[in-house]
Amino acid sequence: MPRPRALVIEDSPEFVLLCQHLLEKEGFDVMVASDGERAVELAQREKPDLAILDLGLPDVDGIEVCRRIRQFTDAYIVMVTGRADEVDKVVGLSVGADDYVTKPFSPRELAARIQAMRRRPRGAAAEAAAGREYGPLRIDPVVREVTLDGRILDLTKIEFGILDLLSSSPRRTFTRNQLLEDVWGDNWYGDDHIIDVHVGNLRKKLGESASSPRYIRTLRGVGYRFEPAP
């Protein structure tokens, strides 16, 4: 299993060394950026699981760096500053930081906060843990179970795969080829209209039809999208 990665965004060599030592003890591979522009570039390319972000950077304000990083990642972000201003804390958390520590602090305190954050699922893991609910329809990707009006639906593996993919991005249209690649994999050879047969069977189990869709809409000549009725 690959080690988690952390990005330390800090221009103080002493603080960088402290964070590197702490994070390596916590099992992270550590990257370092000493300015905001480099931090955004590294975060976008390397996709770290955690970022330790100092507000007092030499080029771009740390709050702006946090806002930009949060646009493309759900990594845990801890803001660090020597300023004890409550406004900084509020603004930092509002643009996407998960936690906030003020210098000086003990390495043990930072380690405890990181451990607490990592116990909270993020991104796909959080979604999977919570499941997806659309009115009376509930989809649980972890146990691969779908219930409608409290009744478990007897779906085939293919039917569940189609519903899972469509419902993962409501109102996004998936082409037949995209569905084939995700549900069947790269080894599929044959007529892509096999998708229509499986979608038809799935619709029956969801209590709908192509002419009266409740959850799955057809875009003729394109594909399908998940669009639960209000």
Order of alpha helices (4+ residues) and beta strands (2+ residues): beta-alpha-beta-alpha-beta-alpha-beta-alpha-beta-alpha-alpha-beta-beta-beta-beta-alpha-beta-alpha-alpha-beta-beta
